[in-house]
């Protein structure tokens, strides 16, 4: 396992909203100094904050963030996540990673 590459205290961040599971989600993505390499993701439900689903999604984002900070390629995580029969993401985390893949 590689050492954790921590993000700087002040970093470039992009925020956007995603519609998934008939719900709006607020997503923030933190980048390393190059403003291109993703180092963290935060997810919050806009309509139902504090619910179990919101907590599970926040935890998934934390696990993703730790994985990329330890050197796991985003594409490896993205392709490992559950997909439906058409190849579409089955979770909010998969949807966000699909969006990030298009940007990068």
PyMOL commands that place a pseudoatom at each C-alpha (Angstrom):
pseudoatom trace, name=CA, resn=UNK, resi=1, chain=A, elem=C, hetatm=0, pos=[0.000, 0.000, 0.000]
pseudoatom trace, name=CA, resn=UNK, resi=2, chain=A, elem=C, hetatm=0, pos=[1.290, 3.434, -0.830]
pseudoatom trace, name=CA, resn=UNK, resi=3, chain=A, elem=C, hetatm=0, pos=[1.485, 6.253, 1.660]
pseudoatom trace, name=CA, resn=UNK, resi=4, chain=A, elem=C, hetatm=0, pos=[-1.429, 8.643, 1.815]
pseudoatom trace, name=CA, resn=UNK, resi=5, chain=A, elem=C, hetatm=0, pos=[-0.989, 11.783, -0.267]
pseudoatom trace, name=CA, resn=UNK, resi=6, chain=A, elem=C, hetatm=0, pos=[-2.767, 14.446, 1.786]
pseudoatom trace, name=CA, resn=UNK, resi=7, chain=A, elem=C, hetatm=0, pos=[-4.346, 17.438, 0.123]
pseudoatom trace, name=CA, resn=UNK, resi=8, chain=A, elem=C, hetatm=0, pos=[-3.059, 20.934, 0.896]
pseudoatom trace, name=CA, resn=UNK, resi=9, chain=A, elem=C, hetatm=0, pos=[-5.032, 22.919, 3.483]
pseudoatom trace, name=CA, resn=UNK, resi=10, chain=A, elem=C, hetatm=0, pos=[-6.104, 25.390, 0.770]
pseudoatom trace, name=CA, resn=UNK, resi=11, chain=A, elem=C, hetatm=0, pos=[-7.179, 23.703, -2.461]
pseudoatom trace, name=CA, resn=UNK, resi=12, chain=A, elem=C, hetatm=0, pos=[-9.187, 24.218, -5.611]
pseudoatom trace, name=CA, resn=UNK, resi=13, chain=A, elem=C, hetatm=0, pos=[-12.741, 22.909, -5.240]
pseudoatom trace, name=CA, resn=UNK, resi=14, chain=A, elem=C, hetatm=0, pos=[-15.565, 22.466, -7.724]
pseudoatom trace, name=CA, resn=UNK, resi=15, chain=A, elem=C, hetatm=0, pos=[-19.190, 22.139, -6.603]
pseudoatom trace, name=CA, resn=UNK, resi=16, chain=A, elem=C, hetatm=0, pos=[-22.177, 20.997, -8.625]
pseudoatom trace, name=CA, resn=UNK, resi=17, chain=A, elem=C, hetatm=0, pos=[-25.562, 19.325, -8.244]
pseudoatom trace, name=CA, resn=UNK, resi=18, chain=A, elem=C, hetatm=0, pos=[-26.566, 15.886, -9.501]
pseudoatom trace, name=CA, resn=UNK, resi=19, chain=A, elem=C, hetatm=0, pos=[-30.080, 14.495, -9.945]
pseudoatom trace, name=CA, resn=UNK, resi=20, chain=A, elem=C, hetatm=0, pos=[-30.139, 10.804, -9.020]
pseudoatom trace, name=CA, resn=UNK, resi=21, chain=A, elem=C, hetatm=0, pos=[-32.713, 8.498, -7.392]
pseudoatom trace, name=CA, resn=UNK, resi=22, chain=A, elem=C, hetatm=0, pos=[-35.315, 11.270, -7.898]
pseudoatom trace, name=CA, resn=UNK, resi=23, chain=A, elem=C, hetatm=0, pos=[-33.293, 13.389, -5.510]
pseudoatom trace, name=CA, resn=UNK, resi=24, chain=A, elem=C, hetatm=0, pos=[-30.898, 16.318, -5.835]
pseudoatom trace, name=CA, resn=UNK, resi=25, chain=A, elem=C, hetatm=0, pos=[-27.414, 15.902, -4.414]
pseudoatom trace, name=CA, resn=UNK, resi=26, chain=A, elem=C, hetatm=0, pos=[-24.756, 18.542, -3.743]
pseudoatom trace, name=CA, resn=UNK, resi=27, chain=A, elem=C, hetatm=0, pos=[-21.268, 17.379, -4.712]
pseudoatom trace, name=CA, resn=UNK, resi=28, chain=A, elem=C, hetatm=0, pos=[-17.935, 19.051, -3.955]
pseudoatom trace, name=CA, resn=UNK, resi=29, chain=A, elem=C, hetatm=0, pos=[-14.705, 17.816, -5.504]
pseudoatom trace, name=CA, resn=UNK, resi=30, chain=A, elem=C, hetatm=0, pos=[-11.332, 18.851, -4.061]
pseudoatom trace, name=CA, resn=UNK, resi=31, chain=A, elem=C, hetatm=0, pos=[-8.244, 18.888, -6.246]
pseudoatom trace, name=CA, resn=UNK, resi=32, chain=A, elem=C, hetatm=0, pos=[-4.505, 18.720, -5.674]
pseudoatom trace, name=CA, resn=UNK, resi=33, chain=A, elem=C, hetatm=0, pos=[-2.217, 21.645, -6.519]
pseudoatom trace, name=CA, resn=UNK, resi=34, chain=A, elem=C, hetatm=0, pos=[-2.388, 20.912, -10.258]
pseudoatom trace, name=CA, resn=UNK, resi=35, chain=A, elem=C, hetatm=0, pos=[-6.172, 21.673, -10.198]
pseudoatom trace, name=CA, resn=UNK, resi=36, chain=A, elem=C, hetatm=0, pos=[-6.727, 18.509, -12.272]
pseudoatom trace, name=CA, resn=UNK, resi=37, chain=A, elem=C, hetatm=0, pos=[-6.064, 15.555, -9.966]
pseudoatom trace, name=CA, resn=UNK, resi=38, chain=A, elem=C, hetatm=0, pos=[-9.056, 14.634, -7.795]
pseudoatom trace, name=CA, resn=UNK, resi=39, chain=A, elem=C, hetatm=0, pos=[-8.202, 14.133, -4.137]
pseudoatom trace, name=CA, resn=UNK, resi=40, chain=A, elem=C, hetatm=0, pos=[-11.570, 14.127, -2.373]
pseudoatom trace, name=CA, resn=UNK, resi=41, chain=A, elem=C, hetatm=0, pos=[-15.316, 14.083, -2.920]
pseudoatom trace, name=CA, resn=UNK, resi=42, chain=A, elem=C, hetatm=0, pos=[-18.134, 15.177, -0.611]
pseudoatom trace, name=CA, resn=UNK, resi=43, chain=A, elem=C, hetatm=0, pos=[-21.803, 14.262, -1.196]
pseudoatom trace, name=CA, resn=UNK, resi=44, chain=A, elem=C, hetatm=0, pos=[-24.855, 15.672, 0.573]
pseudoatom trace, name=CA, resn=UNK, resi=45, chain=A, elem=C, hetatm=0, pos=[-28.543, 15.082, -0.056]
pseudoatom trace, name=CA, resn=UNK, resi=46, chain=A, elem=C, hetatm=0, pos=[-30.327, 18.394, -0.586]
pseudoatom trace, name=CA, resn=UNK, resi=47, chain=A, elem=C, hetatm=0, pos=[-33.881, 17.349, 0.318]
pseudoatom trace, name=CA, resn=UNK, resi=48, chain=A, elem=C, hetatm=0, pos=[-33.234, 14.733, 2.973]
pseudoatom trace, name=CA, resn=UNK, resi=49, chain=A, elem=C, hetatm=0, pos=[-30.081, 15.672, 4.892]
pseudoatom trace, name=CA, resn=UNK, resi=50, chain=A, elem=C, hetatm=0, pos=[-29.343, 13.560, 7.935]
pseudoatom trace, name=CA, resn=UNK, resi=51, chain=A, elem=C, hetatm=0, pos=[-31.082, 10.417, 6.663]
pseudoatom trace, name=CA, resn=UNK, resi=52, chain=A, elem=C, hetatm=0, pos=[-29.520, 6.971, 6.546]
pseudoatom trace, name=CA, resn=UNK, resi=53, chain=A, elem=C, hetatm=0, pos=[-29.176, 7.247, 2.769]
pseudoatom trace, name=CA, resn=UNK, resi=54, chain=A, elem=C, hetatm=0, pos=[-27.387, 10.581, 3.126]
pseudoatom trace, name=CA, resn=UNK, resi=55, chain=A, elem=C, hetatm=0, pos=[-25.010, 9.009, 5.671]
pseudoatom trace, name=CA, resn=UNK, resi=56, chain=A, elem=C, hetatm=0, pos=[-24.263, 6.017, 3.415]
pseudoatom trace, name=CA, resn=UNK, resi=57, chain=A, elem=C, hetatm=0, pos=[-23.493, 8.342, 0.494]
pseudoatom trace, name=CA, resn=UNK, resi=58, chain=A, elem=C, hetatm=0, pos=[-21.249, 10.551, 2.637]
pseudoatom trace, name=CA, resn=UNK, resi=59, chain=A, elem=C, hetatm=0, pos=[-19.412, 7.441, 3.841]
pseudoatom trace, name=CA, resn=UNK, resi=60, chain=A, elem=C, hetatm=0, pos=[-18.967, 6.206, 0.252]
pseudoatom trace, name=CA, resn=UNK, resi=61, chain=A, elem=C, hetatm=0, pos=[-17.439, 9.582, -0.627]
pseudoatom trace, name=CA, resn=UNK, resi=62, chain=A, elem=C, hetatm=0, pos=[-15.034, 9.345, 2.325]
pseudoatom trace, name=CA, resn=UNK, resi=63, chain=A, elem=C, hetatm=0, pos=[-13.982, 5.833, 1.300]
pseudoatom trace, name=CA, resn=UNK, resi=64, chain=A, elem=C, hetatm=0, pos=[-13.461, 7.014, -2.291]
pseudoatom trace, name=CA, resn=UNK, resi=65, chain=A, elem=C, hetatm=0, pos=[-11.407, 9.993, -1.079]
pseudoatom trace, name=CA, resn=UNK, resi=66, chain=A, elem=C, hetatm=0, pos=[-9.152, 7.798, 1.052]
pseudoatom trace, name=CA, resn=UNK, resi=67, chain=A, elem=C, hetatm=0, pos=[-8.700, 5.330, -1.816]
pseudoatom trace, name=CA, resn=UNK, resi=68, chain=A, elem=C, hetatm=0, pos=[-7.535, 7.984, -4.300]
pseudoatom trace, name=CA, resn=UNK, resi=69, chain=A, elem=C, hetatm=0, pos=[-5.316, 9.609, -1.671]
pseudoatom trace, name=CA, resn=UNK, resi=70, chain=A, elem=C, hetatm=0, pos=[-3.614, 6.217, -1.293]
pseudoatom trace, name=CA, resn=UNK, resi=71, chain=A, elem=C, hetatm=0, pos=[-3.061, 5.950, -5.045]
pseudoatom trace, name=CA, resn=UNK, resi=72, chain=A, elem=C, hetatm=0, pos=[-6.045, 3.961, -6.332]
pseudoatom trace, name=CA, resn=UNK, resi=73, chain=A, elem=C, hetatm=0, pos=[-6.856, 5.143, -9.867]
pseudoatom trace, name=CA, resn=UNK, resi=74, chain=A, elem=C, hetatm=0, pos=[-10.328, 6.672, -10.215]
pseudoatom trace, name=CA, resn=UNK, resi=75, chain=A, elem=C, hetatm=0, pos=[-11.018, 4.511, -13.256]
pseudoatom trace, name=CA, resn=UNK, resi=76, chain=A, elem=C, hetatm=0, pos=[-10.343, 1.336, -11.226]
pseudoatom trace, name=CA, resn=UNK, resi=77, chain=A, elem=C, hetatm=0, pos=[-12.921, 2.425, -8.647]
pseudoatom trace, name=CA, resn=UNK, resi=78, chain=A, elem=C, hetatm=0, pos=[-15.375, 3.572, -11.319]
pseudoatom trace, name=CA, resn=UNK, resi=79, chain=A, elem=C, hetatm=0, pos=[-15.325, 0.283, -13.237]
pseudoatom trace, name=CA, resn=UNK, resi=80, chain=A, elem=C, hetatm=0, pos=[-15.644, -1.770, -10.023]
pseudoatom trace, name=CA, resn=UNK, resi=81, chain=A, elem=C, hetatm=0, pos=[-18.937, -0.125, -9.019]
pseudoatom trace, name=CA, resn=UNK, resi=82, chain=A, elem=C, hetatm=0, pos=[-22.314, -1.721, -9.737]
pseudoatom trace, name=CA, resn=UNK, resi=83, chain=A, elem=C, hetatm=0, pos=[-23.945, -0.972, -13.089]
pseudoatom trace, name=CA, resn=UNK, resi=84, chain=A, elem=C, hetatm=0, pos=[-27.388, -1.761, -14.490]
pseudoatom trace, name=CA, resn=UNK, resi=85, chain=A, elem=C, hetatm=0, pos=[-27.979, -3.873, -17.623]
pseudoatom trace, name=CA, resn=UNK, resi=86, chain=A, elem=C, hetatm=0, pos=[-27.388, -0.795, -19.819]
pseudoatom trace, name=CA, resn=UNK, resi=87, chain=A, elem=C, hetatm=0, pos=[-24.086, 0.066, -18.126]
pseudoatom trace, name=CA, resn=UNK, resi=88, chain=A, elem=C, hetatm=0, pos=[-25.479, 3.057, -16.216]
pseudoatom trace, name=CA, resn=UNK, resi=89, chain=A, elem=C, hetatm=0, pos=[-24.348, 3.714, -12.654]
pseudoatom trace, name=CA, resn=UNK, resi=90, chain=A, elem=C, hetatm=0, pos=[-26.506, 2.079, -9.980]
pseudoatom trace, name=CA, resn=UNK, resi=91, chain=A, elem=C, hetatm=0, pos=[-25.435, 4.472, -7.213]
pseudoatom trace, name=CA, resn=UNK, resi=92, chain=A, elem=C, hetatm=0, pos=[-24.835, 8.159, -6.664]
pseudoatom trace, name=CA, resn=UNK, resi=93, chain=A, elem=C, hetatm=0, pos=[-21.099, 7.453, -6.258]
pseudoatom trace, name=CA, resn=UNK, resi=94, chain=A, elem=C, hetatm=0, pos=[-21.010, 5.771, -9.679]
pseudoatom trace, name=CA, resn=UNK, resi=95, chain=A, elem=C, hetatm=0, pos=[-22.910, 8.683, -11.217]
pseudoatom trace, name=CA, resn=UNK, resi=96, chain=A, elem=C, hetatm=0, pos=[-20.414, 11.176, -9.789]
pseudoatom trace, name=CA, resn=UNK, resi=97, chain=A, elem=C, hetatm=0, pos=[-17.420, 9.157, -10.983]
pseudoatom trace, name=CA, resn=UNK, resi=98, chain=A, elem=C, hetatm=0, pos=[-18.980, 8.943, -14.456]
pseudoatom trace, name=CA, resn=UNK, resi=99, chain=A, elem=C, hetatm=0, pos=[-19.244, 12.744, -14.468]
pseudoatom trace, name=CA, resn=UNK, resi=100, chain=A, elem=C, hetatm=0, pos=[-15.643, 13.114, -13.326]
pseudoatom trace, name=CA, resn=UNK, resi=101, chain=A, elem=C, hetatm=0, pos=[-14.475, 10.708, -16.039]
pseudoatom trace, name=CA, resn=UNK, resi=102, chain=A, elem=C, hetatm=0, pos=[-16.063, 12.936, -18.703]
pseudoatom trace, name=CA, resn=UNK, resi=103, chain=A, elem=C, hetatm=0, pos=[-14.351, 16.044, -17.267]
pseudoatom trace, name=CA, resn=UNK, resi=104, chain=A, elem=C, hetatm=0, pos=[-10.894, 14.506, -17.020]
for i in range(1, 104): cmd.bond("trace and resi %d" % i, "trace and resi %d" % (i + 1))
show_as sticks, trace
zoom trace
